[in-house]
């Protein structure tokens, strides 16, 4: 039995009859149905929490992503009798993750130096090309102080106030890398 908050998550009007488990599964994206079915079976059969992310296809044809978590309750003979839980829309998070992955792929595939440095002067991120240019292994780059980059001459910065280091570095050092 669904409460009135569940129907909009599936693009349905309140009170649409979903009497059978198959009715629910028919709303789940075909490529996710087996995973959702397995999560339900594992929760009921193995007594593990129900925890699954899946896509649903609304009646208008749009695809939305949902996350559901729940617990199976059992009778005195240890038979599953009901599943109680929560379900929420994670479509925006999924879209953001996809966009982030596209950006990460672009940054990692470029031959240009792409890096981020913290205000403390330590590397926060350095792409593969950046690692090659400054002679660092990718696993060791994060946290490395800027002054440890052996291909960059930092002597011009020794007499600068720390607040002025970033502007000088971005104007003079980074364009030369």
WOVEN-V903476 format. One record per residue. N is the residue number from 1. RES is the residue in three letters. OMEGA is omega in radians with two decimals (none if undefined). D_LAST is the distance of its C-alpha to the last C-alpha in Angstrom with 2 decimals. Layout:
n:N res:RES omega:OMEGA d_last:D_LAST
n:N res:RES omega:OMEGA d_last:D_LAST
This chain:
n:1 res:UNK omega:3.14 d_last:62.06
n:2 res:UNK omega:2.97 d_last:59.22
n:3 res:UNK omega:-3.05 d_last:59.05
n:4 res:UNK omega:-3.14 d_last:58.44
n:5 res:UNK omega:-3.11 d_last:54.69
n:6 res:UNK omega:-3.03 d_last:54.11
n:7 res:UNK omega:3.14 d_last:55.31
n:8 res:UNK omega:3.12 d_last:52.59
n:9 res:UNK omega:-3.14 d_last:49.89
n:10 res:UNK omega:3.13 d_last:51.39
n:11 res:UNK omega:-3.06 d_last:52.03
n:12 res:UNK omega:3.01 d_last:55.76
n:13 res:UNK omega:3.13 d_last:58.48
n:14 res:UNK omega:3.04 d_last:60.17
n:15 res:UNK omega:3.08 d_last:62.94
n:16 res:UNK omega:-3.07 d_last:62.00
n:17 res:UNK omega:3.04 d_last:63.89
n:18 res:UNK omega:-3.01 d_last:61.79
n:19 res:UNK omega:-3.06 d_last:64.58
n:20 res:UNK omega:3.09 d_last:63.10
n:21 res:UNK omega:3.13 d_last:59.90
n:22 res:UNK omega:3.08 d_last:59.46
n:23 res:UNK omega:3.08 d_last:59.46
n:24 res:UNK omega:-3.11 d_last:56.46
n:25 res:UNK omega:3.14 d_last:54.69
n:26 res:UNK omega:3.11 d_last:55.32
n:27 res:UNK omega:-3.12 d_last:52.96
n:28 res:UNK omega:3.10 d_last:50.13
n:29 res:UNK omega:-3.10 d_last:47.68
n:30 res:UNK omega:-3.12 d_last:49.12
n:31 res:UNK omega:-3.13 d_last:46.03
n:32 res:UNK omega:-3.03 d_last:46.31
n:33 res:UNK omega:-3.10 d_last:50.09
n:34 res:UNK omega:3.13 d_last:50.37
n:35 res:UNK omega:3.10 d_last:47.84
n:36 res:UNK omega:3.11 d_last:49.73
n:37 res:UNK omega:-3.14 d_last:53.01
n:38 res:UNK omega:3.12 d_last:51.84
n:39 res:UNK omega:3.10 d_last:50.64
n:40 res:UNK omega:-3.14 d_last:54.09
n:41 res:UNK omega:3.12 d_last:55.92
n:42 res:UNK omega:-3.14 d_last:53.97
n:43 res:UNK omega:-3.14 d_last:54.62
n:44 res:UNK omega:-3.03 d_last:58.32
n:45 res:UNK omega:-3.07 d_last:58.89
n:46 res:UNK omega:3.14 d_last:56.66
n:47 res:UNK omega:3.06 d_last:56.91
n:48 res:UNK omega:3.14 d_last:53.14
n:49 res:UNK omega:3.06 d_last:51.59
n:50 res:UNK omega:-3.10 d_last:50.94
n:51 res:UNK omega:-3.06 d_last:47.20
n:52 res:UNK omega:2.98 d_last:45.70
n:53 res:UNK omega:-3.09 d_last:43.25
n:54 res:UNK omega:3.09 d_last:44.38
n:55 res:UNK omega:3.04 d_last:44.43
n:56 res:UNK omega:3.09 d_last:47.53
n:57 res:UNK omega:3.14 d_last:48.56
n:58 res:UNK omega:3.11 d_last:50.35
n:59 res:UNK omega:3.12 d_last:53.39
n:60 res:UNK omega:3.08 d_last:51.34
n:61 res:UNK omega:3.13 d_last:49.01
n:62 res:UNK omega:-3.12 d_last:45.92
n:63 res:UNK omega:3.13 d_last:44.20
n:64 res:UNK omega:3.13 d_last:43.60
n:65 res:UNK omega:-3.13 d_last:42.32
n:66 res:UNK omega:2.99 d_last:44.50
n:67 res:UNK omega:3.14 d_last:44.53
n:68 res:UNK omega:3.07 d_last:47.88
n:69 res:UNK omega:-3.14 d_last:48.96
n:70 res:UNK omega:-3.13 d_last:52.51
n:71 res:UNK omega:3.08 d_last:55.19
n:72 res:UNK omega:3.06 d_last:58.25
n:73 res:UNK omega:-3.02 d_last:61.52
n:74 res:UNK omega:3.08 d_last:64.39
n:75 res:UNK omega:-3.09 d_last:68.15
n:76 res:UNK omega:3.10 d_last:70.40
n:77 res:UNK omega:3.08 d_last:70.39
n:78 res:UNK omega:3.07 d_last:66.57
n:79 res:UNK omega:3.10 d_last:66.31
n:80 res:UNK omega:-3.14 d_last:63.46
n:81 res:UNK omega:3.09 d_last:64.99
n:82 res:UNK omega:3.07 d_last:62.13
n:83 res:UNK omega:3.09 d_last:58.39
n:84 res:UNK omega:-3.13 d_last:57.26
n:85 res:UNK omega:-3.13 d_last:53.70
n:86 res:UNK omega:3.10 d_last:51.14
n:87 res:UNK omega:3.13 d_last:49.12
n:88 res:UNK omega:-3.10 d_last:46.38
n:89 res:UNK omega:3.11 d_last:44.07
n:90 res:UNK omega:-3.07 d_last:40.46
n:91 res:UNK omega:-3.13 d_last:39.52
n:92 res:UNK omega:3.11 d_last:36.92
n:93 res:UNK omega:3.14 d_last:35.25
n:94 res:UNK omega:3.10 d_last:35.22
n:95 res:UNK omega:3.12 d_last:33.72
n:96 res:UNK omega:3.10 d_last:30.97
n:97 res:UNK omega:3.12 d_last:30.28
n:98 res:UNK omega:3.12 d_last:30.12
n:99 res:UNK omega:3.11 d_last:27.68
n:100 res:UNK omega:-3.14 d_last:25.46
n:101 res:UNK omega:3.08 d_last:25.60
n:102 res:UNK omega:-3.14 d_last:24.65
n:103 res:UNK omega:3.13 d_last:21.55
n:104 res:UNK omega:3.13 d_last:20.61
n:105 res:UNK omega:3.13 d_last:21.21
n:106 res:UNK omega:-3.11 d_last:19.06
n:107 res:UNK omega:-3.11 d_last:16.05
n:108 res:UNK omega:-3.10 d_last:16.66
n:109 res:UNK omega:-3.11 d_last:17.24
n:110 res:UNK omega:3.06 d_last:14.21
n:111 res:UNK omega:3.14 d_last:11.62
n:112 res:UNK omega:3.07 d_last:9.00
n:113 res:UNK omega:3.04 d_last:7.17
n:114 res:UNK omega:-3.12 d_last:10.15
n:115 res:UNK omega:3.05 d_last:11.13
n:116 res:UNK omega:3.13 d_last:13.84
n:117 res:UNK omega:3.09 d_last:14.63
n:118 res:UNK omega:3.11 d_last:18.24
n:119 res:UNK omega:3.09 d_last:19.75
n:120 res:UNK omega:3.11 d_last:20.37
n:121 res:UNK omega:3.12 d_last:16.68
n:122 res:UNK omega:3.12 d_last:16.98
n:123 res:UNK omega:3.04 d_last:15.05
n:124 res:UNK omega:3.12 d_last:17.32
n:125 res:UNK omega:3.05 d_last:15.59
n:126 res:UNK omega:-3.12 d_last:12.71
n:127 res:UNK omega:-3.09 d_last:13.13
n:128 res:UNK omega:3.14 d_last:13.58
n:129 res:UNK omega:3.10 d_last:10.47
n:130 res:UNK omega:3.11 d_last:8.49
n:131 res:UNK omega:3.12 d_last:11.12
n:132 res:UNK omega:-3.08 d_last:10.79
n:133 res:UNK omega:-3.11 d_last:7.19
n:134 res:UNK omega:3.05 d_last:8.34
n:135 res:UNK omega:3.11 d_last:11.87
n:136 res:UNK omega:2.97 d_last:13.86
n:137 res:UNK omega:-3.07 d_last:16.83
n:138 res:UNK omega:-3.10 d_last:17.06
n:139 res:UNK omega:-3.08 d_last:20.36
n:140 res:UNK omega:-3.04 d_last:19.12
n:141 res:UNK omega:-3.07 d_last:15.97
n:142 res:UNK omega:-3.14 d_last:18.04
n:143 res:UNK omega:3.14 d_last:19.33
n:144 res:UNK omega:3.09 d_last:17.00
n:145 res:UNK omega:3.14 d_last:16.54
n:146 res:UNK omega:-3.09 d_last:13.22
n:147 res:UNK omega:3.10 d_last:14.53
n:148 res:UNK omega:3.14 d_last:14.89
n:149 res:UNK omega:-2.97 d_last:11.27
n:150 res:UNK omega:-3.14 d_last:12.00
n:151 res:UNK omega:-3.12 d_last:8.74
n:152 res:UNK omega:3.11 d_last:8.23
n:153 res:UNK omega:-3.09 d_last:11.12
n:154 res:UNK omega:-3.12 d_last:13.08
n:155 res:UNK omega:3.12 d_last:16.14
n:156 res:UNK omega:-3.09 d_last:15.90
n:157 res:UNK omega:-3.02 d_last:16.53
n:158 res:UNK omega:-3.08 d_last:19.62
n:159 res:UNK omega:-3.12 d_last:22.07
n:160 res:UNK omega:2.98 d_last:20.85
n:161 res:UNK omega:-3.10 d_last:22.87
n:162 res:UNK omega:-3.14 d_last:21.25
n:163 res:UNK omega:-3.09 d_last:21.66
n:164 res:UNK omega:-3.08 d_last:19.47
n:165 res:UNK omega:-3.07 d_last:16.49
n:166 res:UNK omega:-3.11 d_last:15.08
n:167 res:UNK omega:3.12 d_last:15.51
n:168 res:UNK omega:3.14 d_last:14.00
n:169 res:UNK omega:-3.10 d_last:10.88
n:170 res:UNK omega:3.13 d_last:10.60
n:171 res:UNK omega:-2.99 d_last:11.45
n:172 res:UNK omega:-3.01 d_last:9.54
n:173 res:UNK omega:-3.05 d_last:6.75
n:174 res:UNK omega:3.11 d_last:5.29
n:175 res:UNK omega:-3.10 d_last:5.62
n:176 res:UNK omega:-3.09 d_last:3.81
n:177 res:UNK omega:none d_last:0.00
